[in-house]
Amino acid sequence: MIERIQPFTAKIMDALAYTIGGLNFWERSELVDDLASELDDIFVLSGIPELAKHSEHLVTEVIALARRRERDILGS
């Protein structure tokens, strides 16, 4: 199962690193919504039923974690 999830973890981290570095990202709800939509697509289209089934919850948790760990994600 780990081998199936690793490529999607990389996609998620890429999406986060690409988007959250923008000016005042977390204060711009339209950008946060766009990120949530992109993350949802990654989970739903993963081909892993468990990820697709729980995509809404996973998106919420990933975004919450990204807010707390922004510096780690951006490498600063």
Secondary structure, 3 states (H helix, E strand, C coil): CHHHHHHHHHHHHHHHHHHCCCCCHHHCHHHHHHHHHHHHHHHHCCCCHHHHHCHHHHHHHHHHHHHHCHHHHHCC
